[in-house]
Structure formats: structure tokens, C-alpha cells
């Protein structure tokens, strides 16, 4: 399993009682080898509006249980949203739907949340590699880009590699050096990957990298993440570029 709870909690910032972060338990079609009748690429088992770290901790056993039973994954947005803003946008979207003759409103909340601007500018850099050298090099490079200052806030293990949680940076310059790496500006990051999916994932990784002699896959990606963070101490760029 991959359990990123303690890596994600420090990213959560509740300045106002109106603040919340969305959490989803997803069942992905590609993880279900026997469910031929389901044509959805992603099925939402349950969604949560997380309004405090305490609430997240209280519901976490339930979230993990849902993931294990349904062979699903838990993902959490690390961009804060506001209940007030969502409510106002729901009123406008509801009126527009009724005007257009659409009277069934299931999913209205999720539609609004998915389209709204967030209150925090955090990006997810999706690195599809378990190699610590690759992740460290990309981390260092992002911190040299404008604006000045460290921009990587967290390193989150995923099924195929890592997510870097970052502040904004010069995307055009980044793409010159890493054109194939995806920068996700509104997507969530992985919170929990269950043991019920774990065995097939390790076999998949072993097969994917079997011809690379330099690769030593560690099944515990959380431990890999810790090694990465320790290796980066004292290895930051001496001077970020100016605007």
C-alpha cells in the first residue's frame, strides 16, 4: 500500500470555517481486470468535503476501508476552496440548467467544484518514474526557475513514481527541458493506494523496468521518498534565477 496521509496533512491550511478540500475515493477501470461491463474510466465510490485535519483523521479508517473493499484509490485536492463561492456558483449553474430544460440535478455540486477557481495556486508535477535520481534532478531544476525561491512543497509517492507539489513556476522554460512531464494545475494527488491493488502493481513495475540494471525497485515508496528528501539537504541551487 501507499499511505500519504502524513505527507498531505502539512499542506492543508484552514484559515476560515468556510474552507474545505475535496477528497475522492475513485475506482479506475484499468485496475479492474474482471469488470467488463463497466465502461467508465473512473467511478467515484464516495467524495468528502474535508473541513479540518481532525475530520480527515476521523474519517481516514473509513476511507482506507472503502479503498480496500472496492480496490479503489483515494485522491485529495491540495487546492483550497470556499463553501460560499461554491454555493453562489451552484445557484447560477442551477438557474442555467433549468432554463435549458435540465431538471435532474444529480452531480451539481461536483460539477461546480470541478470548474471553480481555487484559493491556492498549487500544481502537481506528475513524474512517471520511481528513480530517485530523476525526481531529485527535476526538483532541483524547478527551484532554479522563476520566480525566486523554493517552489517544491512536497514529494508524494504514487503508483508509478512521484507527484511534486509545487508553487507556480516558469512552465515554458520547464517544458524546454522536460517536454513529456505533465503539469496538472487542478488535479488531486494520491492519498491512499490499497493493499488489495498492491501485488499487481509491484509485478507491473518489475516487468516495466526489468531491463534496466541500474534500477533497484523498492516496494515501499514512502521510504524512497524519505531517502530522497534526506539526499536533497544541502543540495539546493546556490542562487535561483531572477525574473
N, C-alpha and C positions, 0 to 999 in steps of 0.2 A: 504493500500500500504506500501511498504518498500522503502525508498529513502536513499541510502547510498552515495550520491554524496559528501557531506562534510566530510565523513569519508575516502573516497578514494583519494580525491584531495591531501592531505598532503603526500601520498605515491608516487606521481608522481614526477619524477626528470628528467628534460630536460637539460642535460649538453651540448648537441651538437644538431645542427639543423637536424642531421641525426636520432635522437632518436624518437621512437614512441612506443605507447602502443596499442594493439588490443582491440577493443570493438565489441561485437556481440549482436544483438537482436535475441534471439532464441525463437522458438515456440516448446514446448515439447509435444509429443504425449499424455503423461499421463494427461496433463492439458486440453485436448480437448475431452470431453465426447461424442461428436456427430460426429466427423470426422473419420468414419470407413474406408474410402478409403485410408487414408494416412498411409503408413506402415513405415515411417521414425520415428525413436525415437526422433530425433531433426531436425528441419528445420530452416535454417538461413534466417531470414527476411532481414537483412542488416548487413553489417560489416563496421567498421570505423577504420582508422589509426589515432589515436589521437596524434598530434604533439605538443600540448601545452594545458595548463589548460584553456586558453582563448577559444581555439577551442572546448574543451569539454563543456564549459559553453554555447557557442553559439549554439551548436547542441543539447543541452540537452532537450529542449522542443520538438524537433522533435523526439528524442529517446523515450521520455515518451509517445508521441502520438502514435508511432508505437506499443509500448508495450500495450497500452490500446486498440487500434483498433484490433490488431491481437491476443490479450490475450497471449502475449509473455513476456519474461523476458530479461532484459539487463544484460550482464555479461562483466566484464572488466579484462583483464590480468594486473597483478601488477608486471610483469617481463618485463623490458625494452628490446626492440630490435632495430636493426640498419637497415636502408634502404639500406646501402651499402652492408652489409652482405647478406641481403635477395636477392638483385639484383644478386650478384655473384652466390648464390646457385640456383637461378632461371635459370641462364644460363646453369649451369651444369645439372640440372634436365631436362630442355628443350631438351638439346642435347641427353641425355639418353633416353628420351621418343621418340624422333624422330627416334633414332637408333633402338628402339624396335618396330617401326611401329605405334606408337601412335601419331596421328596428330591433335587431338582435345584437346586443352589446357585449357579448362574452369576449373577454380579452381586451377590453377598452383600456384598462389600467396598464397592462403590459405594453400595449401599442404606444401609449403616451410616454411611458418611461423609456422605451427604446429609442424614441425620436428626440427627446429633450436634450438641451444642452446641460452639461453637468457643472457643479460648483467647484470642481477641482480639475486642473489640467494635468492629468497623469496619462502616460502612454504605456502600452505593453509591447515590448520588443520580443518577438517570438523567434527564439533560436532553436532550430531543429537539429540539435547536436548535443550528445552527452559529454563531449570533450571539454574538460576544464580549461585547456589552453585556448580554445575557440571563444568560450564565454568570457574569459579574462581579457582577451585582446579586444573584443567588442566593447566590453565595459570600459576599458581604458580609453578607447577611441572616442566613445560618446562623451566622456568627461573632458576631452580636448576641444570639443565643438562649442560654438557659441550658443547661448550666452555663457559668460564666465561662471565657473563654479561647478561643483559636483552635481550631476544630474541623475545618477542611478540611486534610487531609494531602496530597492530590494532585489534579491535574486531568488526566484521562485522555481523550484523543481517542477517539471511537467512530465508527461508520459514519454515524450521523445527528446527532451532536452531541458531548456530553461526559459522562463519569462524574466526579462529585465523590466522592472517597474521604474519608469523614468519621469522626470520633468520634461518640458518641451526642449527641443534642440534643433539644430540646423539639419532638416531632413534631406534637403538637396545634396548637401555635402556628404552626409552619411550614405546616400544611395550611390554615390560615385564609387565608394569603396565596397559596399555590401548591397548590391542591387537586388539580390534574391531574398533578403531578410525582410519579413513582414513587420510593419509598424502599425499596431492596432490602437486607434485613438478612442474607441468607445467599447471595446470588448472586455469581458471579465478575465480573471486569472484563475488558475486551478487552486481550489481549497482542499479537496479530498479526492483521492483515487483509490477505489476499494480493493481489498484483498481478493475479492471474487473475480476481478479482472486482471489481477497482478501476474498470475502464472503465464498466461498467454502473451502478456506484454514483454516479460523477460525473454521468452523464447523468440519473440519477434525482433527484439533488439539484438539478441545474439546472432540471429540469422542475418540481419541487416549489416552488421559490422564484422562478420566472421573473417573477411579477407584483409582486415586492417590490423597488422601486427602490433601497431603502436597503441591500439585501443584496449584498455582494460575496463570492462564494464562493471560498475558497482551497482548491485541491485538496490542499495539504499541511496537514493538520490539526495535525500536530506543530508546525509553525511557528506556527499560530494559537494553540496552547496556550502557546508561549513568549511570544508577544506579550501574551497575557492575564496571565501571571504577572508580566511586567515592568510592565504597566499598573497592577497592584494594589499595587505597592510604594508605601508612604506613603498608601494609600487604605483602610486598615483602620478599623473603627469606633473612635471615641475611647474608649468605655467600654462593655463588654458589660453586659447586664442581670444583676442578681443573681438568685439563686434566690428 
